[in-house]
Every structure is written in C-alpha cells, then in structure tokens.
Amino acid sequence: MGYFKKAKVGDKVYGLVFGKGKIVAVYPDSHYSIMVEFDNGYEVPYTEEGVPGWGRFKKQTLFYRSDVDLSKADFSPVEKILSPKKIIKLRNKGQLQVRLPSGLWKSVKKADPAYVEELLENEQYHLFRKKP
C-alpha cells in the first residue's frame, strides 16, 4: 500500500528536491504512478511510494503539502561564498552542503551527484556552504 495510492490530478505536493508542485497525471497500471509538475517547470514521475524516477533515490522524497512541516527546514542564504579549493576540502571531509532547487540545504552525499557536478562545472559556488 503506497503513500500516493489515492492520488488525484491537482493534489498539491512538496518534493524535498524541487519544492512545491502539483500532480498533473495519474497512471494506475504503471511502475511510476504519478507525474508531478513543480513550480520551477520540472516534471518528474514518482512511484506510489513517492520515490522519483531520476537519481538513485531509495526513499520517499515527495509528500502531500498538508503533511509537511517546514518550520524546522533550513532555507537561510549563504553567508560566505566558498572558493573551489575550500569546496574540495570540505567535500573530502564530509562537511559540505549544497542548496537544492527547493531551497533546502542538504549534504552533498545525499544530493544527486550529477546535480553537484553541474553546479561545480558552472562555477555556481554560491550554492555550497560549510555544514553548520
């Protein structure tokens, strides 16, 4: 029995990676049972358990908005832009965080490696910080 077993088109959801979105399609006889469109334009398929169809996620990353309490989430802006050398050093020590498209700060170990590498290649160092 999945979390999104009774999902309907138009239900408001929150993804830990992309933020606010809504269900735009429901596929009852498919591996990916719902399609979610996020406010930033991304469309991502999800299983009935809320596991996305991209990346190497094994746990639920999508929830109904009414079930999410973001009062303890960290959306603070970066205080100091790190140098590339410092980013590499913190990454090796396991103390580097990346800002996900949803605005949440998460460890680079939990973020999609392709996303992190793309940010580094595009020199978007303002999206990294030292773990507080």
Steps between C-alpha positions, in 0.01 A plus 500: 500500500662822382489852632351628171253216447204743498676784316292720273591748229535845656614380846759737647832336591844594628820338375815516711704573189283731286261653754133574436311326224177334397402166356426536128442135406418169668602166346329214688660210305861618477818484708493879534149574620498881497655789306574815697560846355698728729483879520839528328370312192648154561279198443602187688334156515461342845413153624205438729741524795626848400837388356604710196584363158841668485812470710579213735237565761376205702285698744193718470572857394146616416224576749158662505541867594262465791729233653820707485616729782770730366537705817825320586641495146808710426442743212753761616716677240868426471712728719836453331576381148753219512802470273534192278793382714292530820207316336727205414646497851157504670366238259782262588435554873124443457415851622368650176135585440328590174187704448239292317262662247232494772716734712585237763860447609610134491828311519663448160503128583117502492472714186502365147868480390417629150332808650802573722746455212293728275508774763876465536559503124286815466693661789185556708695505825232707675290182522748331735575558867677347796278281717385713797 
